[in-house]
Amino acid sequence: LRKYRIRFIDGVHAVLSVIVFAAAALRDKNVLSCFFPTPKHETQEVLDIVPVGIGLICSLLFVIFPTRRHGIGYLITPGKY
């Protein structure tokens, strides 16, 4: 059961997943209008650019630091994992 313990990288992946979810939620007009009813032009530009940057950075980190965990519905692959 040692190989199934939660490791540090699992926590990092969880935090990054929540950040990506929040960035994706900020792209929705209903959510955005709730937090920023009438944003200034500069604020609107930042709100348009930041989710793309967050997604890019987190995707890069997911590729650089992969996890061995399998999600729901994924078969266990034979071999190293």
N, C-alpha and C positions, 0 to 999 in steps of 0.2 A: 503494500500500500504506500510505500515511500514515494513511488514515482507519481502518485496521484495527489500529492500535497500541493497546496496553493503556494506558489512562489512569488517573488517580488515582481517578476515580469507579468504575472497574471494581474496583479494590482495595477501596474502601469497600463496594461491593455484595457482594463475596466475603466480607469479614469479617462483615457483617451477616447474610448467609445462614448462615454457620457459627454465629453466636450464636442465630439463630432455630432452627436444627437442634438445638443443645444444649438450648435451652429446651423444645422439643417432646419431646426425649428424657427430660428430667427429669419430664415428666408421666407417664411409664410407671412402674407400681408396681415392676416388677422392677429397673429402673435405680435408682429412688429407694431401694429397700431395700438395694441394694448400697452406695451412698454413705452413706445414713443408715438404719442398721438399726432403731433405735428413736428417732425424733426427738421432741423435746419438743413440747408443744402450740404454743408460739410459733413454733418452727422449722417445724412443719407448715403453719401459716398462711402464713408467708413463702413456703414452697415451693409453696403453692397459688396465691399471688397473683403472684409474680415472673414466671413464664412468660407470663401474660396481659399483663402490663405490657411485657415485652420484645417480644412479638409486636405489640402496639399501636404502640409507639414505632418499631420497625423498619419496620412497614407504612407508617406515616406518612412516614418518611424515604424509603422506596422510591417513594412517590407524589410527594413534593416534588422528589426528585432522580432522575428516570428515566434509564435508560441506553439507548443506541441499539443495543445488542447484541441479537441474536435468539437465542433458545435453540434447542435441537435440535428439529427438526420444524416450526419457524416459517418461513413463506415471507418472502422479502424484499419489503417493501412499496415500491411505486414512490413517488417524490417526495423529500421532504426527507431521509429516512433512507437 
